[in-house]
Amino acid sequence: MSLINISNLTFGYDGSYDNIFEKVSFQIDTDWKLGFTGRNGRGKTTFFNLLLGKYEYSGNISANVSFEYFPFNVVNKENLTLDVISDIFPDYLHWKLMREKRS
């Protein structure tokens, strides 16, 4: 188990009148199955981009885990699905992929 700690997070886009987040603090346990829901334009994607380190912000975000954006960028759209998976995760185990496919 790891924790994602958010403390006093404040962020707003340049030129915007209002901040998206203002002094927000919370923790997320990485063992949780968690989804962010809400109307368009409420900060879900912005929050994820903050986790990815794409924007500057004030406050603190700390985590002992790495984050990846999904869906992954597919460079060659002509490739077969297994080739795309192999490009993204070269060490994947075929049997695990087949198990997930059946679920």
N, C-alpha and C positions, 0 to 999 in steps of 0.2 A: 504494500500500500504506500502511496505517495500522496502528497497534498499539493494542489495548485492554490497558492495564496495570492489573493488580490487585496491590496490595502491602499486606501485613499486614491484610487484610480480616477484621474480626471483627463478627459480627452475631448477635443472638438476639432473639426476640420477648419483649416485656414479660411478666413472669410465668412465663417458661419457665425450667426448671432448667438446660438445656444450650444452648450457642450452636449455631447452624446452621453458621456459619463461624468459625474461630478462627485468626487470624494466617495466612491463606491468601494466597499470592503466586503469580502466573503471568501470562503474556502470551498474547494471542490475536492472530494476524495476520488482518486483515480480508479478505485474499485467500483464506484457508482456507474450505473447506466443512466446517462443524463442527456436530455435533449433541450435545446433552447427553442422556444416557440414565441411567436409574436407577429404583429403586423409588419408589413414592409417598412423599411426605413427606421427601425427602432434600435438598431445597433448590434444585431446578431453577427453579421459578417464582419463588422468593424471590430467587435470584441475578438473574434478569431484572428483577424489580422494583427491585432495587438499582441495576442499570444505568439504569433509567428514572428514578431519583431519588425513588422513592416512600417509602423508609425512611431513617432516620438510621442511620449505621454508623460504626465507627472504622476507620482505615486509609485507603487511597487507591484510588480508581477514576478513571483518566484515559483519555480517548479523543477522537480528532479526528473521530469519526463520531457520527451521531445514531441513536437506537434507536426502533423503533416496535413496538407490540404487535399481533400478528395472532392471531386474526381481529379485524378492525376492528369497532367497534360500529356496527350498522345501526340508525339512528333510526326510519326508516319502513320497516317490513317489507313493505309493499305495493308498494314501488318495484321496477322491473325491475332486473336485474343491472347493465346498462349505466348506469342512472341512479345506482345505488349507487357504482359505480366512479368515475363522474364527480364525485360528491359528495366522495369521499375523495381522488382525484387528478384535479383539474380539467384538468390539462395532459397527461393520458395520450394516447398515440398509438394510435388504433384498430387500425392494422395490426400494431403490436407485440402488442397484446392477442390478436388473431386468430392470430398466429404461435404464441404460448404456448398457446393453446387447442388447437391441432393437435398439439402435442408430446406 
